[in-house]
Amino acid sequence: MLKPLSSIAYLSFVPFLPVNASASPIDSQKAAIVEQLGNHPQWLKLLHFQRGESLIESDAFFFAPEGRVNPKAELLATLEEFENDANRTNQELAQCRFPARYLWLKKQLGSQFSAPKVRCEKLEGWQEENQLDSISLIFVTGYMGNPASFFGHLLMKLNKEGQYYSSKTPLLDSSVNFGANTGQRDNPIKYVTYGLLGGYSASFSQEDYYRYEFGYAEGEQRELWEYELNLTEDELKLLESHLWELQGKEFRYYFLDGNCATYMASFISIVLEEPLLKNAQPWDMPLDIFKALPNKQHNNQPLVKSIDKRESKYSRIKDKYLALTGREQEAAKSLTIDKVLFANNSYAQLSSYEKSRVLNVMFDYYELTIVDGSEDEANLAKSRKVKLMQERLKLPALDLEWEMSKSAPPHLAQNPMKIGLSTGYNSELGGFGQLNFRAAYYDYLYLETSRFNDSNATFFDGNVRFSNQDIWLDKFDVFNVSTLNIRQVDLFEDSQFAWSTRLTIEQKDLSCNDCERARWFGALGKATKLNGVISFYAMPGVNVDLSHYKDSELNITFGALYTASEYWKTHLKLMPASSLGADSEQKLLIDWESRLGNAMDWDVRLNVKHNKSSEVSMSYAHYF
């Protein structure tokens, strides 16, 4: 950042914008300021200026007619508008519309800044309501119920100061969201299409933090991780003021490189020297930002001040319920099913300590039902909670201990991009080598850190194979998304379906290397988990062969996903299939893959497959 300019005399020696020969000294001074600061990196950041133009599309954000494409013209117009504030009413004050620009120019020009001092009552009232003490970035893990949420989400939280606010009461803070301005009835196909092609505008919005935490954590059972940033008081004031400037201003939304990660990184980077996102890749993901944050230094100290996981009611219920013994779980389930509470022997036979543990879980369960259920469900939950309290008063006071699940923050998650090298043997084609590249994001065997468990979301995933005689495309998945949608707490009605969808170009089967087919796979079924480590699923589905429709198939996938430890995870799939053509060919596909290793940036995999031909392979993958 440039130091404040010491004098206008110094500026007069700096080449400046052409001015009329009869221009006043003030005009010359402005021209010198514009030439000196018009392309200053922080000024360009305040304009969100990239690749020759501002990313902001709203005309109200600019004073100069050409301000969106000419940062020097916008700076000159800003200086003139600030000086003219002395002749304006409160509603028209330029400084009140653009307080961040005012703060920045005042710091750069020091005593040479000639704009009059004005009072901005609305701005001051808004700042008083914010009570800003610090800023945090919130990572929200992915959600498979919405294509926009596959990659997770990013929020900014404005942490309040004062005796009534603390890190223990985050729900009183306010949050800043960036999102597309979609229609309420927009379906996923329209959303993805518009998102890819830039059909939506987008904007920043400010809401109470508890609204987002409830929606994400309770409604969608997603994890929220908070990274509090180490920023100075001046930096906080500048960002807060710029947030005021962005109210109601529109950007263009792009699913890949104009999303919440793109613009939140752009916002925070106003006060940073280094970018938070990788410039080399054509897409931006929230995870990229959180991977970068802990490695950044700022003002000679770590950029990240603290990292905290925000627990939800559902996550607390899940952790406590899974910590119950089998007897205790049966008793807990009886308290959700039986019309007459405490009449079931499964509860009556428990010790006082066991009963206390069960009741503790049920308090949380009914509290969640009260806020998340229908009106009838909430009323029933309230009456049952009263009876639980009466039952608890009959028991002695006890200190309950819970073994809570541990999870790692997102910056420790496995990296999203992959390049791999394999060697293998095919019973029909012989030995082969394989090069794999995956643009994003994770598959079933990835480390389950800060992502939707028991799910697969890969995009632009391709294998190129080679042998002594040939080289060929084994497959190229445009997308491969699936989830088992397993609730680990069977207190809740499990009405969720497992589902899978994939669009690909691949070989017809393993016996050939010149029989490419374009295919779409879709399946819908159910899944369950045993002992917290083995997931079983069955999904009837269809394979639509877009190249040869007569070769389309009906199938059913039976699968098992076993997590032996953080170092070993394995996935077995059996798929009986029957073609829809006249021949009605029937076959059995087998795919068994195991992952070894628990590093963020590598793993080793063993894979056995059968589809007309059989093959075995071993691969090493690097994640970045």
C-alpha positions as CSV (number, residue, x, y, z in Angstrom):
1,M,0.0,0.0,0.0
2,L,1.3,3.5,-0.8
3,K,2.1,5.8,2.0
4,P,0.1,9.1,2.3
5,L,1.4,11.6,-0.3
6,S,3.5,14.1,1.5
7,S,2.7,17.1,-0.7
8,I,1.0,18.2,-3.8
9,A,4.4,19.6,-4.9
10,Y,5.7,16.1,-5.0
11,L,2.7,15.1,-7.2
12,S,3.3,17.9,-9.6
13,F,6.5,16.1,-10.7
14,V,4.5,12.9,-11.5
15,P,3.1,12.6,-15.0
16,F,-0.6,13.3,-14.9
17,L,-3.7,13.2,-17.0
18,P,-3.8,15.9,-19.7
19,V,-5.7,19.0,-18.7
20,N,-6.7,22.2,-20.4
21,A,-3.9,24.8,-20.5
22,S,-6.1,27.3,-18.7
23,A,-7.1,24.8,-16.0
24,S,-6.8,26.0,-12.4
25,P,-4.1,24.7,-10.1
26,I,-6.8,22.6,-8.3
27,D,-7.5,20.8,-11.6
28,S,-3.9,20.1,-12.1
29,Q,-3.6,18.8,-8.6
30,K,-6.5,16.4,-9.2
31,A,-5.0,15.2,-12.4
32,A,-1.8,14.4,-10.6
33,I,-3.6,12.5,-7.9
34,V,-5.5,10.6,-10.5
35,E,-2.4,9.7,-12.4
36,Q,-0.7,8.6,-9.1
37,L,-3.6,6.6,-7.6
38,G,-5.8,5.8,-10.5
39,N,-4.3,2.3,-11.0
40,H,-3.4,1.7,-7.4
41,P,-4.0,-2.0,-6.6
42,Q,-6.3,-1.2,-3.7
43,W,-8.3,1.3,-5.7
44,L,-8.8,-1.3,-8.4
45,K,-9.9,-3.8,-5.6
46,L,-12.5,-1.3,-4.3
47,L,-13.9,-1.1,-7.8
48,H,-13.7,-4.9,-8.2
49,F,-11.8,-4.1,-11.4
50,Q,-10.6,-7.2,-13.3
51,R,-9.6,-7.8,-16.9
52,G,-10.3,-4.3,-18.0
53,E,-13.6,-3.7,-16.3
54,S,-15.5,-3.7,-13.0
55,L,-17.4,-6.9,-12.1
56,I,-20.2,-4.7,-10.7
57,E,-22.9,-4.1,-13.2
58,S,-25.0,-1.5,-11.3
59,D,-24.7,2.0,-12.8
60,A,-25.3,3.4,-9.3
61,F,-21.9,2.2,-8.2
62,F,-20.1,4.6,-10.5
63,F,-19.9,8.4,-10.6
64,A,-18.2,8.6,-14.1
65,P,-20.2,7.5,-17.2
66,E,-17.2,5.4,-18.2
67,G,-16.3,4.5,-14.6
68,R,-16.9,0.8,-15.1
69,V,-14.1,0.5,-17.6
70,N,-11.9,3.5,-16.6
71,P,-10.6,3.5,-13.0
72,K,-8.9,6.9,-13.4
73,A,-12.0,8.6,-14.7
74,E,-13.9,7.1,-11.7
75,L,-11.3,8.4,-9.3
76,L,-11.4,11.9,-10.7
77,A,-15.2,11.9,-10.5
78,T,-15.1,10.6,-7.0
79,L,-12.8,13.4,-5.9
80,E,-15.1,16.0,-7.5
81,E,-18.2,14.4,-6.0
82,F,-16.7,14.4,-2.5
83,E,-15.8,18.1,-2.8
84,N,-19.3,18.9,-3.9
85,D,-20.8,17.4,-0.7
86,A,-20.6,20.9,0.9
87,N,-23.5,21.9,-1.4
88,R,-25.7,18.8,-1.0
89,T,-28.4,17.6,1.3
90,N,-27.9,14.6,3.5
91,Q,-29.7,12.3,1.0
92,E,-27.2,13.1,-1.7
93,L,-23.9,13.1,0.1
94,A,-21.3,11.2,-2.0
95,Q,-19.2,10.4,1.1
96,C,-22.2,8.7,2.7
97,R,-22.8,6.5,-0.4
98,F,-19.1,5.5,-0.7
99,P,-17.5,5.6,2.8
100,A,-14.8,3.1,1.9
101,R,-13.6,5.3,-1.0
102,Y,-13.6,8.2,1.5
103,L,-11.5,6.3,4.1
104,W,-9.1,5.1,1.4
105,L,-8.5,8.6,-0.2
106,K,-8.1,10.2,3.2
107,K,-5.4,7.7,4.1
108,Q,-3.6,8.1,0.8
109,L,-3.7,11.9,0.7
110,G,-3.4,12.7,4.4
111,S,-3.7,16.5,5.0
112,Q,-4.0,17.2,1.3
113,F,-7.4,15.5,1.2
114,S,-9.8,18.5,0.7
115,A,-13.2,16.9,0.9
116,P,-15.5,18.6,3.6
117,K,-16.3,16.6,6.7
118,V,-20.0,15.5,6.7
119,R,-22.3,13.5,9.0
120,C,-23.8,10.2,7.7
121,E,-26.6,9.3,10.1
122,K,-27.9,6.2,8.3
123,L,-24.4,4.9,7.9
124,E,-23.6,5.6,11.5
125,G,-26.8,3.8,12.7
126,W,-25.9,0.8,10.6
127,Q,-22.4,0.7,12.0
128,E,-23.7,1.0,15.5
129,E,-26.0,-2.0,14.9
130,N,-23.1,-4.0,13.5
131,Q,-20.9,-3.4,16.6
132,L,-18.1,-4.9,14.5
133,D,-15.3,-6.5,16.5
134,S,-13.9,-8.9,13.9
135,I,-14.7,-10.8,10.7
136,S,-14.9,-14.5,10.2
137,L,-15.3,-16.7,7.1
138,I,-17.7,-19.6,7.5
139,F,-17.2,-22.8,5.5
140,V,-20.5,-24.7,5.0
141,T,-20.0,-28.3,3.9
142,G,-21.6,-29.6,0.6
143,Y,-25.2,-30.5,0.3
144,M,-26.4,-33.0,-2.3
145,G,-30.0,-31.8,-2.4
146,N,-29.0,-28.8,-4.5
147,P,-26.6,-28.6,-7.5
148,A,-25.5,-25.2,-6.3
149,S,-24.3,-26.7,-3.0
150,F,-22.3,-29.7,-4.2
151,F,-19.0,-27.8,-3.6
152,G,-20.1,-26.3,-0.3
153,H,-20.8,-22.6,0.5
154,L,-19.0,-19.7,2.0
155,L,-20.4,-17.0,4.4
156,M,-18.9,-14.0,6.0
157,K,-19.8,-13.3,9.7
158,L,-19.6,-9.9,11.3
159,N,-18.7,-10.6,15.0
160,K,-20.1,-8.1,17.4
161,E,-18.3,-6.6,20.4
162,G,-19.7,-5.5,23.7
163,Q,-20.7,-7.0,27.0
164,Y,-23.7,-8.8,25.5
165,Y,-21.8,-10.5,22.7
166,S,-19.0,-13.1,22.6
167,S,-17.8,-16.1,20.7
168,K,-20.2,-18.1,22.9
169,T,-23.2,-16.3,21.5
170,P,-22.5,-16.3,17.7
171,L,-26.2,-16.4,16.8
172,L,-26.4,-12.7,17.8
173,D,-23.9,-11.8,15.1
174,S,-24.8,-10.9,11.5
175,S,-23.8,-12.7,8.4
176,V,-23.1,-11.7,4.8
177,N,-24.0,-13.9,2.0
178,F,-23.3,-13.8,-1.7
179,G,-25.8,-15.6,-4.0
180,A,-27.5,-15.7,-7.3
181,N,-30.8,-13.9,-7.6
182,T,-32.8,-16.9,-8.6
183,G,-36.6,-17.4,-9.0
184,Q,-38.4,-19.4,-6.3
185,R,-39.6,-21.9,-8.9
186,D,-36.4,-22.3,-10.8
187,N,-35.6,-26.0,-11.2
188,P,-32.1,-27.6,-11.0
189,I,-31.8,-27.8,-14.8
190,K,-32.5,-24.1,-15.3
191,Y,-30.3,-23.2,-12.4
192,V,-27.3,-25.1,-13.8
193,T,-27.9,-23.8,-17.3
194,Y,-28.2,-20.2,-16.2
195,G,-25.3,-20.6,-13.7
196,L,-23.0,-21.9,-16.4
197,L,-24.0,-19.3,-19.0
198,G,-24.3,-16.2,-16.7
199,G,-28.0,-15.9,-16.8
200,Y,-28.4,-14.8,-13.2
201,S,-27.4,-11.5,-11.5
202,A,-26.0,-11.8,-7.9
203,S,-25.5,-9.6,-4.9
204,F,-24.3,-9.4,-1.3
205,S,-27.0,-9.6,1.4
206,Q,-26.8,-9.2,5.2
207,E,-29.0,-11.2,7.6
208,D,-28.9,-12.4,11.2
209,Y,-26.4,-15.3,11.4
210,Y,-28.9,-17.5,13.2
211,R,-31.1,-17.7,10.1
212,Y,-28.3,-19.3,8.1
213,E,-27.0,-21.5,10.8
214,F,-30.5,-22.9,11.4
215,G,-31.1,-23.5,7.7
216,Y,-27.7,-25.1,7.0
217,A,-27.0,-27.0,10.2
218,E,-30.5,-28.0,11.3
219,G,-32.4,-28.2,8.1
220,E,-29.7,-29.7,5.9
221,Q,-27.4,-31.2,8.5
222,R,-24.3,-29.5,7.2
223,E,-21.2,-28.7,9.2
224,L,-20.2,-25.1,9.7
225,W,-16.5,-24.2,10.3
226,E,-15.6,-20.6,11.4
227,Y,-12.2,-19.1,10.6
228,E,-11.8,-15.8,12.5
229,L,-9.4,-13.4,10.7
230,N,-6.6,-11.3,12.2
231,L,-7.4,-7.8,10.8
232,T,-6.6,-4.4,12.1
233,E,-9.2,-1.9,13.2
234,D,-8.5,0.2,10.0
235,E,-8.9,-2.8,7.8
236,L,-12.2,-3.8,9.6
237,K,-13.5,-0.2,9.1
238,L,-12.6,-0.3,5.4
239,L,-14.3,-3.6,4.8
240,E,-17.4,-2.6,6.7
241,S,-17.6,0.6,4.8
242,H,-17.2,-1.2,1.5
243,L,-20.0,-3.6,2.5
244,W,-22.2,-0.6,2.8
245,E,-21.2,0.5,-0.7
246,L,-22.2,-2.9,-2.1
247,Q,-25.7,-2.9,-0.8
248,G,-28.1,-3.4,-3.7
249,K,-25.3,-3.6,-6.2
250,E,-25.4,-6.4,-8.8
251,F,-22.7,-8.7,-10.1
252,R,-23.0,-11.4,-12.8
253,Y,-23.2,-14.9,-11.4
254,Y,-21.3,-17.8,-12.9
255,F,-21.4,-21.3,-11.5
256,L,-17.7,-21.9,-12.1
257,D,-15.8,-18.6,-11.7
258,G,-18.3,-16.0,-10.5
259,N,-19.7,-17.6,-7.3
260,C,-19.7,-17.1,-3.6
261,A,-16.0,-18.1,-3.4
262,T,-15.0,-15.7,-6.2
263,Y,-16.6,-12.6,-4.8
264,M,-16.0,-13.3,-1.1
265,A,-12.3,-13.7,-1.9
266,S,-12.4,-10.5,-3.9
267,F,-14.0,-8.7,-0.9
268,I,-11.6,-9.9,1.7
269,S,-8.6,-9.4,-0.6
270,I,-9.2,-5.6,-0.5
271,V,-7.1,-5.6,2.7
272,L,-4.7,-8.4,1.7
273,E,-1.5,-8.4,-0.3
274,E,-1.8,-11.9,-1.8
275,P,-4.9,-13.4,-3.5
276,L,-6.9,-16.2,-1.8
277,L,-7.8,-18.1,-4.9
278,K,-5.6,-19.9,-7.5
279,N,-5.3,-17.9,-10.7
280,A,-4.3,-21.0,-12.8
281,Q,-7.6,-22.9,-12.6
282,P,-10.8,-21.9,-14.4
283,W,-13.1,-22.4,-11.4
284,D,-13.4,-21.2,-7.9
285,M,-14.5,-23.4,-4.9
286,P,-15.0,-22.4,-1.3
287,L,-12.6,-25.1,-0.2
288,D,-9.8,-23.4,-2.2
289,I,-10.1,-20.3,0.1
290,F,-10.1,-22.3,3.3
291,K,-7.1,-24.3,2.1
292,A,-5.2,-21.0,1.6
293,L,-6.2,-19.2,4.7
294,P,-4.1,-21.0,7.3
295,N,-1.0,-20.5,5.2
296,K,-1.3,-16.8,4.9
297,Q,0.7,-14.2,6.9
298,H,-0.8,-10.8,7.4
299,N,0.8,-7.9,9.2
300,N,3.6,-10.2,10.4
301,Q,1.1,-12.6,12.0
302,P,-1.1,-15.5,10.9
303,L,-4.1,-14.3,9.0
304,V,-6.3,-16.8,10.8
305,K,-6.8,-16.0,14.5
306,S,-8.9,-19.0,15.5
307,I,-10.8,-22.0,14.0
308,D,-14.1,-23.3,15.5
309,K,-16.7,-25.8,14.5
310,R,-20.2,-24.6,14.9
311,E,-22.2,-27.5,16.3
312,S,-25.9,-27.9,15.4
313,K,-28.7,-29.5,17.3
314,Y,-28.7,-32.3,14.9
315,S,-25.0,-32.9,15.2
316,R,-25.3,-33.0,19.0
317,I,-28.2,-35.5,18.8
318,K,-26.2,-37.6,16.3
319,D,-23.1,-37.7,18.5
320,K,-25.0,-38.4,21.7
321,Y,-27.2,-41.0,20.1
322,L,-24.3,-42.9,18.5
323,A,-22.6,-42.8,22.0
324,L,-25.5,-44.7,23.5
325,T,-25.4,-48.4,24.1
326,G,-27.7,-50.7,22.2
327,R,-30.0,-50.9,25.2
328,E,-30.1,-47.2,25.5
329,Q,-30.8,-46.7,21.8
330,E,-33.8,-49.1,21.9
331,A,-35.2,-47.2,24.9
332,A,-34.7,-43.8,23.1
333,K,-36.6,-45.1,20.0
334,S,-39.4,-46.3,22.2
335,L,-39.8,-42.7,23.5
336,T,-40.5,-41.5,20.0
337,I,-42.9,-44.4,19.0
338,D,-44.9,-45.3,22.1
339,K,-48.1,-43.4,22.7
340,V,-47.6,-43.8,26.4
341,L,-44.2,-42.7,27.5
342,F,-42.0,-44.8,29.8
343,A,-44.4,-47.8,29.5
344,N,-42.0,-49.8,27.4
345,N,-39.8,-52.3,29.3
346,S,-36.7,-51.2,27.3
347,Y,-36.8,-48.0,29.2
348,A,-38.0,-49.3,32.6
349,Q,-35.1,-51.8,32.8
350,L,-32.4,-49.2,32.5
351,S,-30.4,-47.9,35.5
352,S,-30.7,-44.4,36.7
353,Y,-27.5,-43.4,34.9
354,E,-28.7,-45.0,31.6
355,K,-32.1,-43.3,31.9
356,S,-30.5,-40.0,32.4
357,R,-28.5,-40.4,29.2
358,V,-31.5,-41.4,27.2
359,L,-33.6,-38.5,28.5
360,N,-30.7,-36.1,27.7
361,V,-30.8,-37.2,24.1
362,M,-34.6,-37.0,23.9
363,F,-34.6,-33.4,25.3
364,D,-32.4,-32.4,22.3
365,Y,-34.6,-34.5,19.9
366,Y,-37.8,-32.9,20.9
367,E,-36.3,-29.4,20.9
368,L,-35.3,-29.9,17.3
369,T,-38.7,-31.2,16.5
370,I,-40.3,-28.1,18.1
371,V,-38.4,-25.7,15.8
372,D,-38.2,-27.9,12.7
373,G,-41.4,-29.9,12.6
374,S,-44.9,-29.2,11.5
375,E,-47.4,-27.4,13.8
376,D,-48.9,-30.7,14.9
377,E,-45.4,-32.3,15.4
378,A,-44.3,-29.3,17.4
379,N,-47.3,-29.4,19.7
380,L,-46.8,-33.1,20.4
381,A,-43.1,-32.5,21.0
382,K,-43.9,-29.8,23.6
383,S,-46.2,-32.0,25.6
384,R,-43.8,-34.9,25.5
385,K,-40.9,-32.7,26.6
386,V,-42.9,-31.7,29.7
387,K,-43.3,-35.3,30.5
388,L,-39.6,-35.9,30.0
389,M,-38.8,-33.1,32.4
390,Q,-41.1,-34.6,35.0
391,E,-39.5,-38.0,34.6
392,R,-36.0,-36.5,34.9
393,L,-36.9,-34.9,38.3
394,K,-37.4,-38.4,39.6
395,L,-33.8,-39.3,38.9
396,P,-30.8,-38.3,41.0
397,A,-28.5,-35.5,39.7
398,L,-25.7,-37.1,37.7
399,D,-22.7,-35.9,35.7
400,L,-23.1,-37.4,32.2
401,E,-20.1,-38.0,30.0
402,W,-20.4,-38.1,26.2
403,E,-17.9,-39.3,23.6
404,M,-18.3,-36.8,20.9
405,S,-17.3,-37.4,17.3
406,K,-14.2,-35.7,16.1
407,S,-13.9,-34.1,12.7
408,A,-11.2,-32.1,11.0
409,P,-11.5,-28.5,9.6
410,P,-11.8,-28.0,5.8
411,H,-8.2,-26.9,5.3
412,L,-7.2,-30.5,6.3
413,A,-9.5,-32.1,3.7
414,Q,-8.2,-34.0,0.8
415,N,-7.3,-31.7,-2.1
416,P,-10.0,-31.5,-4.8
417,M,-8.0,-31.9,-8.0
418,K,-6.4,-35.2,-9.0
419,I,-3.8,-36.6,-11.3
420,G,-3.1,-40.3,-11.2
421,L,-1.0,-43.0,-12.8
422,S,-2.0,-46.7,-12.9
423,T,-0.7,-50.0,-14.1
424,G,-2.9,-53.0,-14.7
425,Y,-3.7,-56.1,-16.6
426,N,-6.9,-56.9,-18.7
427,S,-7.8,-60.5,-19.6
428,E,-8.6,-59.5,-23.2
429,L,-6.3,-56.6,-23.9
430,G,-3.3,-57.5,-21.8
431,G,-1.1,-55.1,-19.8
432,F,-1.8,-51.3,-19.8
433,G,-0.9,-48.1,-18.3
434,Q,-3.4,-45.3,-17.4
435,L,-3.2,-41.6,-16.9
436,N,-6.1,-40.1,-14.9
437,F,-7.1,-36.4,-14.4
438,R,-10.0,-35.2,-12.4
439,A,-10.9,-31.5,-12.1
440,A,-13.0,-31.9,-9.0
441,Y,-14.2,-32.9,-6.3
442,Y,-14.3,-36.2,-4.3
443,D,-15.4,-39.8,-4.7
444,Y,-16.7,-42.4,-2.2
445,L,-13.2,-43.3,-1.1
446,Y,-12.0,-39.8,-0.3
447,L,-11.2,-38.8,3.3
448,E,-14.5,-37.8,4.8
449,T,-13.4,-34.4,6.1
450,S,-15.7,-31.5,5.7
451,R,-17.8,-33.1,3.0
452,F,-21.2,-34.8,2.7
453,N,-20.6,-38.4,4.0
454,D,-21.3,-41.4,1.9
455,S,-21.4,-39.5,-1.4
456,N,-19.6,-39.0,-4.6
457,A,-19.3,-35.7,-6.6
458,T,-16.7,-35.8,-9.4
459,F,-16.5,-33.6,-12.5
460,F,-14.5,-33.8,-15.7
461,D,-12.9,-37.1,-14.7
462,G,-11.0,-38.8,-17.5
463,N,-8.8,-41.9,-18.1
464,V,-6.4,-42.3,-21.0
465,R,-4.9,-45.8,-21.4
466,F,-1.9,-46.9,-23.3
467,S,0.0,-50.1,-24.2
468,N,2.9,-50.9,-26.4
469,Q,0.6,-50.9,-29.5
470,D,-2.1,-48.4,-28.8
471,I,-3.4,-45.4,-26.8
472,W,-7.2,-44.8,-26.2
473,L,-9.8,-43.1,-24.1
474,D,-11.0,-45.3,-21.4
475,K,-13.7,-42.9,-20.1
476,F,-14.5,-39.3,-19.6
477,D,-17.2,-38.4,-17.0
478,V,-18.7,-35.0,-17.4
479,F,-20.2,-35.5,-14.0
480,N,-20.7,-38.4,-11.6
481,V,-22.8,-37.5,-8.6
482,S,-24.4,-39.8,-6.1
483,T,-25.3,-40.0,-2.4
484,L,-26.6,-42.6,-0.1
485,N,-28.5,-40.1,2.0
486,I,-28.1,-42.1,5.2
487,R,-29.4,-40.8,8.5
488,Q,-27.3,-42.3,11.3
489,V,-29.9,-41.4,13.9
490,D,-32.9,-43.7,13.4
491,L,-35.0,-41.6,15.8
492,F,-36.0,-39.6,12.7
493,E,-38.2,-41.0,10.0
494,D,-35.9,-42.0,7.1
495,S,-37.7,-40.9,4.0
496,Q,-34.6,-39.9,2.1
497,F,-33.6,-41.8,-1.1
498,A,-30.2,-42.8,-2.3
499,W,-29.6,-41.6,-5.8
500,S,-27.0,-41.5,-8.6
501,T,-26.5,-39.8,-11.9
502,R,-23.6,-39.9,-14.4
503,L,-23.0,-38.5,-17.9
504,T,-20.0,-40.1,-19.6
505,I,-18.2,-41.2,-22.7
506,E,-16.7,-44.6,-22.1
507,Q,-15.9,-47.9,-23.7
508,K,-18.9,-50.2,-24.2
509,D,-17.2,-52.8,-21.8
510,L,-13.7,-53.9,-20.7
511,S,-13.2,-56.2,-23.7
512,C,-12.5,-53.4,-26.3
513,N,-10.7,-50.2,-26.7
514,D,-12.4,-48.7,-29.8
515,C,-16.1,-49.0,-28.9
516,E,-16.8,-45.6,-27.3
517,R,-20.3,-44.9,-26.1
518,A,-22.0,-41.7,-24.8
519,R,-24.2,-42.7,-21.8
520,W,-26.3,-41.3,-19.1
521,F,-26.9,-43.4,-15.9
522,G,-29.6,-42.7,-13.4
523,A,-30.6,-44.6,-10.3
524,L,-32.8,-44.3,-7.2
525,G,-32.9,-46.5,-4.1
526,K,-32.3,-46.8,-0.4
527,A,-29.3,-47.2,1.9
528,T,-28.5,-48.0,5.5
529,K,-25.5,-48.1,7.7
530,L,-24.5,-50.7,10.3
531,N,-22.3,-50.1,13.3
532,G,-21.3,-46.7,11.9
533,V,-18.7,-48.2,9.5
534,I,-20.5,-50.3,6.8
535,S,-23.0,-48.7,4.4
536,F,-25.2,-50.9,2.2
537,Y,-27.4,-49.7,-0.6
538,A,-29.5,-50.9,-3.5
539,M,-30.4,-48.6,-6.4
540,P,-32.5,-49.7,-9.4
541,G,-31.5,-47.7,-12.4
542,V,-31.2,-47.2,-16.2
543,N,-28.3,-46.8,-18.5
544,V,-29.3,-44.8,-21.6
545,D,-26.9,-45.4,-24.4
546,L,-27.0,-42.1,-26.3
547,S,-24.9,-43.6,-29.2
548,H,-26.9,-46.8,-29.7
549,Y,-30.3,-46.6,-28.0
550,K,-31.0,-50.3,-28.5
551,D,-28.1,-51.1,-26.2
552,S,-29.7,-49.1,-23.3
553,E,-30.1,-51.2,-20.1
554,L,-32.1,-51.6,-17.0
555,N,-30.0,-52.5,-13.9
556,I,-29.8,-52.5,-10.2
557,T,-26.7,-51.7,-8.2
558,F,-26.0,-53.4,-4.9
559,G,-23.1,-51.8,-3.0
560,A,-21.2,-51.9,0.2
561,L,-19.0,-49.1,1.5
562,Y,-16.7,-50.1,4.4
563,T,-14.5,-47.8,6.4
564,A,-12.0,-50.0,8.2
565,S,-9.9,-47.0,9.4
566,E,-8.7,-43.7,8.2
567,Y,-6.0,-45.5,6.3
568,W,-8.2,-48.1,4.5
569,K,-11.6,-47.7,2.9
570,T,-13.2,-50.1,0.4
571,H,-16.2,-50.0,-2.0
572,L,-17.8,-53.0,-3.7
573,K,-20.4,-52.7,-6.4
574,L,-22.4,-55.5,-8.1
575,M,-24.6,-54.6,-11.0
576,P,-26.9,-57.1,-12.8
577,A,-28.0,-55.5,-16.0
578,S,-30.3,-56.4,-18.9
579,S,-30.3,-54.6,-22.3
580,L,-33.6,-53.3,-23.8
581,G,-32.8,-54.5,-27.3
582,A,-34.2,-57.5,-29.1
583,D,-31.4,-59.7,-27.9
584,S,-32.1,-58.8,-24.2
585,E,-28.5,-59.5,-23.2
586,Q,-27.9,-60.0,-19.5
587,K,-24.7,-59.5,-17.7
588,L,-23.1,-58.9,-14.3
589,L,-20.7,-55.9,-13.7
590,I,-18.4,-56.0,-10.7
591,D,-16.3,-53.1,-9.4
592,W,-14.2,-53.4,-6.2
593,E,-11.9,-50.5,-5.3
594,S,-9.8,-49.9,-2.1
595,R,-8.1,-46.8,-0.9
596,L,-4.9,-47.0,1.2
597,G,-3.4,-43.9,2.9
598,N,-4.8,-40.9,4.7
599,A,-2.9,-38.0,3.3
600,M,-4.4,-34.8,1.9
601,D,-2.3,-35.0,-1.3
602,W,-1.9,-38.7,-2.2
603,D,-3.3,-42.2,-1.9
604,V,-2.8,-45.7,-3.4
605,R,-5.7,-47.7,-4.8
606,L,-6.3,-51.3,-5.8
607,N,-9.1,-52.0,-8.3
608,V,-10.7,-55.2,-9.6
609,K,-13.4,-55.0,-12.3
610,H,-15.4,-57.3,-14.5
611,N,-17.5,-56.3,-17.5
612,K,-17.3,-59.1,-20.1
613,S,-13.6,-58.9,-19.5
614,S,-11.8,-58.9,-16.2
615,E,-9.0,-56.6,-15.1
616,V,-6.9,-55.6,-12.0
617,S,-5.0,-52.4,-11.5
618,M,-3.0,-50.5,-9.0
619,S,-2.8,-46.7,-9.0
620,Y,-1.0,-43.8,-7.3
621,A,-2.8,-40.5,-7.2
622,H,-1.6,-37.0,-6.3
623,Y,-4.2,-34.4,-5.1
624,F,-3.7,-30.7,-5.4
